[in-house]
Amino acid sequence: MTASRTAAAEIPAARTAPAARIRHSRRAAAAMLGVAALAAAGVLAGGGAGSRADATVLTNCAANPVSCGYPGATNTGVPSGTTLKSVPSQVSSGPGWSYNATTNAVVVTVNGTVLSGLSISGNLTINASNVTVNDVQVVTGGSFAISLTHTKNVTIENSAISGQNATTGRVNVAIDDVYGDSTGMTIKNNNISLFRTAMQISTGLVQGNYIHDPGYIAGDHTNGIVTNGGTQSMTINDNTVFNSLGQTDAISLDASTGGVAVANKTIENNFLAGGGYSIYGGDGPSTNPTSKIVITGNRFGQNYFAKGGQFGAVAYYNPAGTGNVWSGNSWDTTGQAISSPSAP
């Protein structure tokens, strides 16, 4: 179900977003649009069978998530008009980083390095802490687009990360904490596509990202955001995660082995669609004890499957776990609430 943590051979070898790009302001801005104009466009729940009485609830947002205040093509990634320098043809090194021609990788080795304004065809390997990646494009068909090894407090923001194409050139994992021991990560406002797994991390903040159009090779298990369980605190907030395939997930909290505790994970205010189930809630097929799993305020799209995912919106969520919360989750097409799943 989840991606394996296999290090590629090359592994051991700031800009403040303008107000229009601040993610927590998006839905507030969308809500301020004229109700009459939205109704004319068919994006408000109005009268009729199956609709909500509350005419201010935005619905049918899947075709253009940005119109409803979610991340999408126009408010994530490298800002339009940004000039990028190609690595290695235009630049091959800078403060704290250098290009390794043997592994076709940009390698960061100095704590506090800031990478900005680069276009990288290959892997970006971060072997240092307190690193900021801002306004960077990474395109590769390799094992990883951005890999973190034994790091702390890495920020990846306002960047475009993708595979080369949707088939044999898909990237295996777009952002990966390779050894599962990095901490304090902040991943926000990125545009991520053409992946098998968009990101595999277990702690920190994932916010405002547009994850969409996965690639596929026969045998792939396709994931949006994978945590591989654990009890470190993690917040997944205000992202759009669209997995057009009928397997595996948009978000998975499940541990890779049975009996591992999964706790302190919050999934809130995201727009999710696709996969076998859009969310795997941590309890796992081998039974993992869960606590403080908070899943609230999420919108579930039916743009690929009537049930959100091919088989449903959520699996392996245990409502009886201590501190577990399911609330305010709803369908995109109707605005209707989705009831809490029963215990697995």
PyMOL commands that set and color helices and strands:
alter all, ss='L'
color gray80, all
select helices_A, chain A and resi 19-21+23-31+35-41+65-68
alter helices_A, ss='H'
color red, helices_A
select strands_A, chain A and resi 85-87+93-94+97-100+105-108+114-116+118-121+123-126+132-134+137-139+144-148+155-157+160-162+171-177+186-188+191-193+195-200+204-207+210-212+223-226+234-237+240-243+251-252+262-268+271-274+277-280+290-296+299-300+312-315+325-327+330-331
alter strands_A, ss='S'
color yellow, strands_A
deselect
rebuild
show_as cartoon
